[in-house]
Amino acid sequence: MNNIAPFRSRGEALKLSRALNEEHIANIIVNTPRKLGVSCGLSVVFNEKYAETARRLISEKGLTSSLGIFR
């Protein structure tokens, strides 16, 4: 199962993707689905087993436009 981490800031989505890549965690960047209520945003999709790592990276990098992590 995959998790999705939507961002209001496109730049911050890219920062999370790079940080996950540095941890050797596969991820992809997608347009944020409209049902999450964010227009013009990007989301990072990754395997759910890395959710805690993603949360840690979001916190460490100060990615304040994060809307959380969803299944």
For each residue, the residues with C-beta under 8 A, 3 or more apart:
1: 47 48 71
2: 45 46 47 48 71
3: 45 46 47 48 50 51 54 69 70 71
4: 30 33 36 43 44 45 69 70 71
5: 13 16 43 44 45 46 54 58 66 67 68 69 70
6: 13 32 36 38 41 42 43 66 67 68 70
7: 10 12 13 16 32 38 41 42 43 44 63 65 66 67
8: 12 38 41 65 67
9: 12 13 41 63 65
10: 7 13 14 40 41 42
11: 14 15
12: 7 8 9 15 16 61 63 64 65 66
13: 5 6 7 9 10 16 17 29 41 42 43 44
14: 10 11 17 18 29 42
15: 11 12 18 19 61 63
16: 5 7 12 13 19 20 27 44 54 57 58 61 63 66
17: 13 14 20 21 27 29 44
18: 14 15 21 22
19: 15 16 22 23 57 61
20: 16 17 23 25 26 27 44 46 50 53 54 57
21: 17 18 24 25 27
22: 18 19
23: 19 20 50 53 57
24: 21
25: 20 21 46 47 50 53 54
26: 20 46 47
27: 16 17 20 21 44 45 46
28: 44 45 46
29: 13 14 17 42 43 44 45
30: 4 42 43 45
31: 41 42 43
32: 6 7 36 38 39 41 42 43
33: 4 36 43
34: 37 39
35:
36: 4 6 32 33 43 67 70
37: 34
38: 6 7 8 32 41 67
39: 32 34
40: 10
41: 6 7 8 9 10 13 31 32 38
42: 6 7 10 13 14 29 30 31 32
43: 4 5 6 7 13 29 30 31 32 33 36
44: 4 5 7 13 16 17 20 27 28 29 54
45: 2 3 4 5 27 28 29 30
46: 2 3 5 20 25 26 27 28 50 54
47: 1 2 3 25 26 50
48: 1 2 3 51 71
49:
50: 3 20 23 25 46 47 53 54
51: 3 48 54 55 69
52: 55 56
53: 20 23 25 50 56 57
54: 3 5 16 20 25 44 46 50 51 57 58 69
55: 51 52 58 59 69
56: 52 53 59 60
57: 16 19 20 23 53 54 60 61 63
58: 5 16 54 55 61 63 66
59: 55 56 62 63
60: 56 57
61: 12 15 16 19 57 58
62: 59
63: 7 9 12 15 16 57 58 59 66
64: 12
65: 7 8 9 12
66: 5 6 7 12 16 58 63
67: 5 6 7 8 36 38
68: 5 6
69: 3 4 5 51 54 55
70: 3 4 5 6 36
71: 1 2 3 4 48
